Every structure is written in structure tokens, then in C-alpha cells.
Amino acid sequence: MKKLFLPFHNGALQLKNHIVMAPMTRSRALNNIPNALMATYYKQRSGAGLIVTEGTSPSPEGLGYPRIPGIFSEAQVEGWKAVTRTVHENGSRIFLQLMHTGRIAHASNLPEGYQPVGMSDIKAAGEIYTDTGLKEYSVPAALDARGIDRVIHDHVKAAENAIAAGFDGIELHGAHGYLLEQSLNPHINNRNDHYGGSIENRSRLTLEIAEKIAAAIGAEKVGLRISPFLTSNDMPAYEEAEVHQTYVHLAAELNRLGIAYLHISNNPGIPEKTHQAIRNTFSKVLIYCNGLTAETAEAMLQDGTADLVAFGRSFLSNPDFIKRMEKNEPVNEIDYANLYTPGEAGYTDYPVLNY
């Protein structure tokens, strides 16, 4: 049998296969509270050994998109309990992805009394979806020292809430242009305190959050998603050697902390030397995601490039994606018109194989 479908055992990651369902925003959390429809969605996809949830905000100010879930209120914790329970019933593990959108936000998507924040007050170029149409990103308020402390505290509390909700761990979203990656980028983070300037300073927010969460819930229950060299969500490119050094520094410090895994959102812009340096520096689990097929994923597992492999879009329209891979069956087309709309359409209504 292919390694893809064999059990995986490494520390707290005791998984029924080597396949991860990647985090994907779906915007079904009415009033930002997880619900029964979401529990059905995750149950349908619990063929994966590990599920990483959609990005979930640790605080009201991190809710940059419409109807994304949070993990900062009692109602949200209770809502997530139904999700974790149904996933565990099928023998899968589930991590909650903590995503603070930072400047990738619009004020109308946040609760009343909150505004988007960022490491600096630099507005993102482009538009964001709101329930009243596309709008330009809001200008973020630059976090002061107290604001930074609040962000760190909110992440730690959210991680504790996730464990209370039954999650097996949390994944910090340090990719795709959201707050933690914003802190790494010298064109977005222009601070002159000890959270800006050098690589060490720009890495400090991510590392302090990871370290304090590890102390609160255990390092073996913490992962981090990264996307080196990706420029999505208006992340300006910066000098290749500095990007390389940034992610090697992160890998070394996170290896020292002993967190469970690094989840790499792969893209063609990552030089091979950066892949190799991360692999050589980080001794725990590496998860690779993006653009994989069953064949390329298996090859990465066999040659040791990856310890686990993640699929995103394939799970969107195929609740039984694992079975389809095993039987080499075709996959459903994605209903793009209903990716982010409320309700069952394009969410829980995809057909499954009858055998």
C-alpha cells in the first residue's frame, strides 16, 4: 500500500494516514459562531488523518472576512465542540488554525467598536469581499506596545480555548499575508521598536506567540503555517537572501521550542536551498501543501522531503477525497459561485461515491 494511506506516528501526531486536509476559509460561521452545518462539513471530510480548520480568529479585531469563526467567546467554544466530537468519532485528529487577518480586513467585517490593526498603518492594495460588495481594504491602526501585548495574550487564550473545545492542537497562520507574516516583511513592518528592523526583531511576534502557547498547552500541540516567497495579499517581495535567512531563523527557533510541525504552503518561488535549509534545521514534522497530486505527494513522502502531505481544493468538492484517491476515481468540480456564501450549496451538498 502507498505510504499516503498508511498510519503516521510522531509524538502527539498519531494519525490514521499521512494525509492532511488543509485550512480553507468557507465563511459559514453565522455571527462568527461555529454551527451544526460546519460540524457536518468537517465530519464529511474526516477521512483525512489530520484536519486543519479554516482560519479562526483569536479576537474580534482579527475577523477580517465575513462570517469567519472565532475562538474567543464561550459560544464559539461550545460551537466548536460539536466539530471536534464528530471528527474524533471517525478516528481523525483536528487542529484549529488561529488566523488574525491584520491589515487584510475591512471595518464592516468586524464587530461594532473594532477596527483593523497592523504592525504598521500601511494600507493593503486591493479589495476585500464584504456582504455589501467588494471594498478597498481599510487603513489599519498601527499596534502600539499595549496592542502587541494584547495580540499575544489573545492568541494564548485562544489556544487554551481550542483545547477546551476538544481540539488536538493549534496551527498558527504565519502565511498568506496575514498578521504574523505581515510582521516578517520589512516593507509592511516599518516599526523601530524590538518588533521591527532586524530579522530577529521581525520574527519576534511569531516566536513569542508560539513560545507562550507552547508553555500553555504543550509544544507538541503547536504547528505553524508559512509561505516563503509568496506575495499574495499584497505582500511585497524583498531580497531573496533575507527571505531565506528569515525562514531559516524561524525554523531554528521553532525547532528549539520543539513544536509539532511546520506546514509549508509551497510555491514555485521557493529556492531549493531554502527547502533544504528548513528540512536540515527543523527536526520535527514537515507538512507540504499546494499543487500536489497523489503521485507527487507519494514521491515527497518516499524521498523524505515531506513527512505529511496536505490537500486543500480537492477536499472542497470531494468529502470522500481519500476514497477517490485510493480507487483512482475522478473528482467533483468545485462550485466556485458558492465558495463563501452561507448555506449548504457548494459546501455540504457534493456527491460521494456509492461504494
C-alpha positions as CSV (number, residue, x, y, z in Angstrom):
1,M,0.0,0.0,0.0
2,K,1.2,3.5,-0.7
3,K,2.7,5.4,2.2
4,L,-0.1,8.0,1.8
5,F,-2.7,5.6,3.2
6,L,-0.5,4.1,6.0
7,P,-0.8,5.3,9.6
8,F,1.6,8.0,10.8
9,H,3.1,8.2,14.3
10,N,5.2,11.0,15.6
11,G,4.8,12.4,19.1
12,A,1.3,13.7,19.5
13,L,0.5,13.2,15.8
14,Q,-0.9,9.7,15.9
15,L,-2.8,9.7,12.6
16,K,-4.6,7.0,10.6
17,N,-2.9,8.1,7.4
18,H,-0.3,10.6,6.0
19,I,-3.0,12.9,4.5
20,V,-3.8,16.4,5.9
21,M,-6.9,18.4,5.0
22,A,-5.5,21.9,4.6
23,P,-7.2,25.0,6.1
24,M,-9.7,26.8,3.8
25,T,-11.9,29.7,4.6
26,R,-15.6,28.9,3.9
27,S,-17.5,31.8,5.6
28,R,-20.3,29.7,7.1
29,A,-20.0,30.8,10.7
30,L,-23.0,33.0,11.2
31,N,-22.3,35.7,13.8
32,N,-18.8,34.2,13.8
33,I,-20.0,31.2,15.8
34,P,-19.4,27.6,14.6
35,N,-22.6,25.7,13.9
36,A,-24.2,22.3,13.0
37,L,-23.6,22.8,9.3
38,M,-19.9,23.3,9.9
39,A,-19.9,20.1,12.0
40,T,-21.4,18.2,9.1
41,Y,-18.8,19.6,6.7
42,Y,-15.9,18.5,8.8
43,K,-17.5,15.1,9.5
44,Q,-17.8,14.5,5.8
45,R,-14.1,15.1,5.3
46,S,-12.8,13.2,8.3
47,G,-11.1,10.6,6.1
48,A,-8.0,12.7,6.5
49,G,-5.6,11.7,9.2
50,L,-5.4,15.3,10.3
51,I,-7.8,18.2,9.6
52,V,-6.6,21.8,10.0
53,T,-9.6,24.0,10.3
54,E,-10.4,27.2,8.4
55,G,-8.7,30.3,9.7
56,T,-10.2,31.2,13.1
57,S,-9.7,34.5,14.8
58,P,-8.3,34.7,18.3
59,S,-10.0,38.1,18.8
60,P,-12.8,40.3,17.4
61,E,-10.2,42.6,15.7
62,G,-8.8,39.6,13.7
63,L,-12.2,38.9,12.0
64,G,-11.2,40.5,8.7
65,Y,-13.6,38.5,6.4
66,P,-17.3,37.9,6.6
67,R,-18.6,35.0,8.7
68,I,-15.3,33.5,9.6
69,P,-15.3,31.8,13.0
70,G,-13.7,32.9,16.2
71,I,-12.5,31.1,19.3
72,F,-12.6,34.0,21.9
73,S,-16.2,33.5,23.3
74,E,-18.0,30.8,25.2
75,A,-20.5,30.4,22.4
76,Q,-17.7,29.8,19.9
77,V,-16.0,27.2,22.2
78,E,-19.3,25.4,22.5
79,G,-19.9,25.6,18.8
80,W,-16.5,24.0,18.0
81,K,-17.1,21.2,20.5
82,A,-19.6,19.6,18.0
83,V,-17.0,19.8,15.3
84,T,-14.2,18.2,17.3
85,R,-16.5,15.5,18.6
86,T,-17.7,14.3,15.2
87,V,-14.2,14.3,13.7
88,H,-12.9,12.3,16.6
89,E,-15.7,9.8,16.2
90,N,-14.3,8.9,12.8
91,G,-10.7,8.4,14.2
92,S,-9.2,11.7,12.8
93,R,-7.3,14.3,14.6
94,I,-8.1,18.0,14.2
95,F,-6.0,21.2,14.8
96,L,-7.6,24.7,14.9
97,Q,-5.9,27.3,12.7
98,L,-5.5,30.6,14.5
99,M,-5.7,33.4,11.9
100,H,-5.5,37.1,12.7
101,T,-6.0,38.9,9.4
102,G,-4.3,42.1,10.5
103,R,-4.5,44.7,7.7
104,I,-6.2,42.3,5.3
105,A,-9.6,43.4,6.5
106,H,-12.4,45.8,6.2
107,A,-14.0,47.5,9.2
108,S,-17.5,46.4,8.1
109,N,-16.5,42.8,8.6
110,L,-15.6,43.4,12.2
111,P,-17.9,43.7,15.2
112,E,-19.0,47.2,16.2
113,G,-16.4,49.0,18.1
114,Y,-13.4,47.3,16.5
115,Q,-11.1,48.3,13.7
116,P,-8.4,46.5,11.6
117,V,-4.9,46.7,13.1
118,G,-1.5,46.0,11.7
119,M,2.2,46.1,12.6
120,S,2.2,49.5,10.9
121,D,-0.5,51.8,9.4
122,I,0.3,50.7,5.8
123,K,-2.9,50.1,3.9
124,A,-3.0,47.0,1.7
125,A,-3.6,47.5,-2.0
126,G,-6.7,45.8,-3.5
127,E,-10.2,45.0,-2.4
128,I,-11.8,42.6,0.0
129,Y,-15.2,40.9,0.0
130,T,-17.9,42.2,2.3
131,D,-21.6,41.3,2.5
132,T,-22.3,44.6,0.7
133,G,-19.8,44.0,-2.1
134,L,-16.1,44.5,-2.8
135,K,-14.5,47.3,-0.9
136,E,-10.9,48.7,-0.6
137,Y,-9.0,47.4,2.4
138,S,-9.3,49.6,5.5
139,V,-6.4,51.6,6.7
140,P,-5.1,49.6,9.8
141,A,-4.3,51.2,13.1
142,A,-0.7,50.6,14.0
143,L,-0.4,48.4,17.1
144,D,1.3,50.1,20.0
145,A,3.2,48.2,22.7
146,R,-0.1,47.5,24.6
147,G,-1.7,46.4,21.4
148,I,1.2,43.9,20.7
149,D,0.8,42.5,24.3
150,R,-2.9,42.2,23.7
151,V,-2.4,40.2,20.4
152,I,0.0,37.8,22.2
153,H,-2.4,37.4,25.1
154,D,-5.4,36.8,22.7
155,H,-3.5,34.1,20.9
156,V,-2.6,32.3,24.1
157,K,-6.1,32.5,25.4
158,A,-7.5,31.3,22.1
159,A,-5.2,28.3,22.1
160,E,-6.4,27.4,25.6
161,N,-10.0,27.8,24.4
162,A,-9.2,25.5,21.5
163,I,-8.1,22.7,23.8
164,A,-11.2,23.3,25.9
165,A,-13.2,22.8,22.7
166,G,-11.6,19.4,22.1
167,F,-9.0,20.3,19.5
168,D,-5.8,18.2,19.4
169,G,-3.8,21.3,18.9
170,I,-3.5,24.6,17.1
171,E,-1.8,25.9,13.9
172,L,-0.6,29.5,13.8
173,H,-1.3,31.1,10.5
174,G,2.0,32.7,9.6
175,A,1.4,32.7,5.9
176,H,-0.6,34.3,3.0
177,G,-0.1,37.9,4.1
178,Y,-1.9,37.8,7.4
179,L,-0.7,39.4,10.7
180,L,2.1,37.1,11.5
181,E,3.5,37.2,8.0
182,Q,3.0,41.0,7.9
183,S,5.3,41.2,10.9
184,L,8.1,39.4,9.0
185,N,8.0,41.6,5.9
186,P,10.2,44.7,6.1
187,H,8.1,46.6,3.6
188,I,4.9,46.1,5.7
189,N,6.5,46.2,9.2
190,N,8.3,49.5,9.4
191,R,8.5,49.6,13.3
192,N,11.5,50.9,15.0
193,D,11.0,49.1,18.3
194,H,12.1,45.5,19.2
195,Y,9.3,44.1,16.9
196,G,10.8,45.8,13.8
197,G,14.1,46.2,11.9
198,S,16.3,43.1,12.0
199,I,15.2,39.6,11.1
200,E,15.3,38.7,14.8
201,N,13.0,41.6,15.7
202,R,10.6,41.0,12.9
203,S,10.4,37.3,13.9
204,R,9.8,38.1,17.5
205,L,6.0,38.3,17.4
206,T,5.6,34.9,15.8
207,L,8.1,33.3,18.1
208,E,6.8,34.9,21.3
209,I,3.3,33.7,20.5
210,A,4.5,30.2,19.7
211,E,6.6,30.0,22.8
212,K,3.8,31.2,25.1
213,I,1.2,28.9,23.5
214,A,3.7,26.0,23.9
215,A,4.0,26.8,27.6
216,A,0.2,27.0,28.0
217,I,-0.9,23.9,26.1
218,G,2.3,21.9,25.2
219,A,4.7,22.4,22.3
220,E,3.6,19.0,20.8
221,K,0.2,20.7,20.2
222,V,1.5,23.6,18.2
223,G,2.1,24.0,14.4
224,L,2.9,26.9,12.2
225,R,2.0,27.5,8.6
226,I,4.4,29.5,6.4
227,S,4.6,30.6,2.8
228,P,8.1,31.8,2.0
229,F,8.5,34.0,-1.1
230,L,4.7,34.2,-1.7
231,T,3.4,37.6,-2.4
232,S,-0.4,37.1,-2.0
233,N,-2.5,39.7,-0.2
234,D,-0.2,42.5,-1.2
235,M,3.0,41.1,0.4
236,P,5.8,42.9,-1.4
237,A,8.8,40.8,-2.3
238,Y,12.1,41.5,-0.6
239,E,15.7,40.5,-1.1
240,E,16.0,36.7,-1.6
241,A,18.8,36.2,0.9
242,E,16.9,38.0,3.6
243,V,13.7,35.9,3.0
244,H,15.8,32.8,3.1
245,Q,17.5,33.9,6.4
246,T,14.2,34.8,7.9
247,Y,12.6,31.4,7.4
248,V,15.8,29.5,8.4
249,H,15.8,31.6,11.6
250,L,12.2,30.8,12.3
251,A,12.8,27.1,11.7
252,A,15.8,27.0,14.0
253,E,14.0,28.8,16.9
254,L,10.8,26.7,16.5
255,N,12.9,23.6,16.4
256,R,14.4,24.7,19.7
257,L,10.9,25.2,21.1
258,G,10.0,21.7,20.0
259,I,6.7,22.5,18.2
260,A,4.9,19.6,16.4
261,Y,5.2,20.8,12.8
262,L,5.9,23.3,10.1
263,H,3.3,23.5,7.4
264,I,4.8,24.8,4.2
265,S,2.5,26.4,1.6
266,N,4.6,25.6,-1.4
267,N,5.1,27.8,-4.4
268,P,7.5,27.8,-7.4
269,G,9.3,30.9,-6.0
270,I,10.9,29.0,-3.1
271,P,14.5,28.1,-4.0
272,E,15.7,24.6,-3.4
273,K,18.3,25.8,-1.0
274,T,15.5,27.2,1.3
275,H,13.6,23.9,1.2
276,Q,16.8,22.1,2.1
277,A,17.8,24.6,4.9
278,I,14.4,24.3,6.5
279,R,14.5,20.5,6.3
280,N,18.0,20.4,7.8
281,T,17.2,22.9,10.5
282,F,13.8,21.7,11.7
283,S,13.9,18.1,13.0
284,K,10.1,17.6,13.7
285,V,7.3,17.1,11.2
286,L,7.2,18.9,7.8
287,I,3.9,19.2,6.0
288,Y,3.8,20.2,2.4
289,C,0.8,21.7,0.7
290,N,-0.3,23.2,-2.7
291,G,-0.4,21.7,-6.2
292,L,0.1,18.1,-5.1
293,T,-1.3,15.1,-6.9
294,A,-1.5,11.6,-5.4
295,E,1.7,10.7,-7.3
296,T,3.8,13.8,-6.4
297,A,2.6,13.6,-2.8
298,E,3.6,10.0,-2.5
299,A,7.0,10.8,-4.0
300,M,7.6,13.5,-1.4
301,L,6.8,11.0,1.4
302,Q,9.0,8.4,-0.1
303,D,12.1,10.6,-0.5
304,G,11.6,12.3,2.9
305,T,11.0,15.8,1.5
306,A,7.7,15.8,3.5
307,D,6.5,13.8,6.5
308,L,2.9,14.6,5.8
309,V,1.1,16.0,2.7
310,A,-1.8,18.4,2.7
311,F,-4.6,18.9,0.1
312,G,-6.9,21.8,0.0
313,R,-9.1,22.3,-3.1
314,S,-9.5,18.6,-3.6
315,F,-11.4,18.4,-0.2
316,L,-13.6,21.3,-1.1
317,S,-15.7,19.4,-3.6
318,N,-14.9,15.8,-2.5
319,P,-15.9,14.8,1.0
320,D,-14.6,11.3,0.1
321,F,-11.4,12.5,-1.4
322,I,-9.3,9.8,0.3
323,K,-11.5,7.1,-1.2
324,R,-11.3,8.7,-4.6
325,M,-7.5,8.7,-4.4
326,E,-7.4,5.1,-3.3
327,K,-9.6,4.0,-6.2
328,N,-8.2,6.4,-8.7
329,E,-11.7,7.9,-9.3
330,P,-12.4,11.3,-10.9
331,V,-13.2,14.2,-8.6
332,N,-16.1,16.6,-8.5
333,E,-15.9,20.1,-10.0
334,I,-15.8,22.9,-7.4
335,D,-18.9,25.2,-7.2
336,Y,-16.9,28.4,-7.2
337,A,-20.1,30.5,-7.1
338,N,-20.9,29.2,-3.6
339,L,-17.4,29.0,-2.0
340,Y,-18.1,31.7,0.5
341,T,-21.9,32.0,0.6
342,P,-23.9,31.0,3.6
343,G,-25.8,27.7,3.5
344,E,-25.4,24.1,2.2
345,A,-24.9,24.9,-1.5
346,G,-21.3,24.4,-2.5
347,Y,-20.5,23.3,1.0
348,T,-22.1,20.0,2.2
349,D,-24.1,19.0,-1.0
350,Y,-21.3,17.4,-3.1
351,P,-22.0,13.8,-4.2
352,V,-19.9,10.9,-2.8
353,L,-19.1,7.5,-4.3
354,N,-21.7,4.8,-3.6
355,Y,-19.1,2.1,-2.9
